Amino acid sequence: MMYLLIVLLVLWVILAIVGFAIKGLFWLAIVGIVLFLGTAAIGFVRRRTTTRP
């Protein structure tokens, strides 16, 4: 599960960089940032709930 989260985070960062690099694809950067933050939040919440005794 953690491997999937890491892969998704890397993918969203790449999307954001491509979106900022290509001026016409600015919306892609916004989508990449939103998806990165969403995936990071889900990973953080799931990690906290699984590590509690």
Steps between C-alpha positions, in 0.01 A plus 500: 500500500781740585666427164182607320485827693861581418444427131190722495681785676785486248251492212316807631827691541594419140158619380541826691848562358383431144204732552722785616758438227247518217313828524185370327469215747478708816182313594705180505723651769196587711359148463840352589528711815146418613552128442837509679348666806205259499720193474734627772206567732352154442839338559552699819157409638532131413849484650380655825203262531705187432782583742281558805506219756 
